[in-house]
Amino acid sequence: QVQLVESGGGLVQPGGSLRLSCAASGRFFSINTMGWYRQAPGKQRELVAKVISGGGSNYADSVKGRFTISRDNAKNTVYLEMNSLKPEDTAKYYCNAEVYYGEHYDTWGQGTQVTVSS
């Protein structure tokens, strides 16, 4: 079983920055895609950004140019650098990983709250 532990959320003013981290631990052969999703109250969970093990990445249109996802494969850790934060970025952010350990499966972290407010 793989555990994902997120950190770095908090309260920030509009225009500010935060950096989220997510570290994977446990038993696995490999992790293909790692990414961040978010869910605001009353809304569906949505993709923010994801990065594959080879380095390619995808972003939601709403965060392009403001957020940067990166990955340290040696540490099994994914980061999300968030700049120029807006109130509409307020949500609980969840880390996701596509794990291979005899079979492929998705696993999720517990989430970290990001609140953008003055």
C-alpha positions in Angstrom: 0.0 0.0 0.0 1.2 3.5 -0.9 0.7 6.5 1.4 0.7 10.1 0.1 1.4 12.8 2.6 0.7 16.4 1.5 2.0 19.6 3.1 2.2 23.3 2.4 -1.3 24.5 2.4 -2.5 27.5 4.3 -4.0 31.0 4.2 -2.5 33.5 1.7 -3.6 36.9 0.4 -4.6 37.4 -3.3 -1.4 37.7 -5.4 0.6 35.6 -2.9 2.4 32.3 -3.3 2.3 28.8 -1.8 4.2 25.6 -2.4 2.6 22.3 -1.9 4.5 19.0 -1.5 3.4 15.4 -1.6 5.6 12.5 -0.7 4.9 8.9 -1.5 5.9 6.0 0.7 5.2 2.3 1.0 5.4 -0.6 -1.3 5.5 -0.1 -5.1 7.5 -0.9 -8.1 7.0 2.4 -9.8 4.9 5.5 -9.9 3.9 6.8 -13.3 1.8 9.9 -13.0 1.7 12.2 -10.0 -0.6 15.1 -9.9 -2.7 17.6 -8.0 -6.5 18.0 -8.0 -8.6 20.4 -6.1 -12.2 20.5 -4.8 -14.0 23.6 -3.7 -17.2 23.5 -1.6 -20.1 22.5 -3.8 -18.0 21.7 -6.8 -16.5 18.6 -8.4 -12.9 17.6 -7.9 -10.9 18.9 -10.9 -7.4 18.4 -12.2 -5.0 21.2 -11.5 -1.8 19.7 -12.9 -0.1 16.4 -13.4 3.4 15.2 -14.3 4.5 11.8 -15.7 7.7 10.1 -14.6 9.4 11.2 -17.8 8.7 14.8 -17.1 5.8 15.8 -19.3 3.1 17.8 -17.6 -0.5 19.0 -18.1 -2.2 22.0 -16.5 -5.7 23.2 -16.2 -6.3 26.3 -18.3 -7.2 28.3 -15.2 -3.7 27.8 -13.7 -1.5 27.9 -16.7 1.2 30.6 -16.3 0.7 30.8 -12.5 1.3 27.2 -11.2 4.2 25.0 -11.9 4.3 21.3 -11.1 7.6 19.5 -10.6 8.8 16.1 -9.5 11.7 14.6 -7.7 11.7 10.9 -8.7 14.5 10.0 -6.3 12.3 11.2 -3.4 9.0 10.1 -4.9 7.8 13.6 -4.3 5.7 16.0 -6.3 5.6 19.8 -5.8 3.1 22.4 -6.9 4.4 26.0 -6.9 1.4 28.4 -6.9 2.0 32.0 -7.7 -0.4 34.9 -8.3 -3.0 33.2 -6.3 -6.6 34.2 -6.7 -9.7 33.8 -4.4 -11.0 31.3 -6.9 -8.0 29.0 -6.2 -9.4 28.4 -2.7 -10.1 24.7 -2.4 -8.8 21.5 -0.8 -5.9 20.2 -2.8 -5.4 16.5 -3.2 -2.3 14.7 -4.3 -2.8 11.7 -6.7 -0.4 9.0 -7.8 -0.8 6.2 -10.4 1.1 3.3 -8.8 2.4 0.1 -10.2 2.8 -2.9 -7.8 1.8 -5.9 -9.8 -1.1 -3.9 -11.1 -1.8 -0.3 -11.8 -4.0 1.6 -9.3 -4.7 5.2 -8.2 -4.1 6.4 -4.7 -5.0 9.7 -3.0 -3.7 11.9 -0.2 -5.9 13.3 2.5 -5.8 16.8 1.1 -4.5 20.1 2.2 -6.5 23.3 2.4 -5.5 26.4 0.4 -7.4 29.6 1.2 -6.8 32.8 -0.7 -8.4 35.7 1.0 -7.6 39.2 2.1 
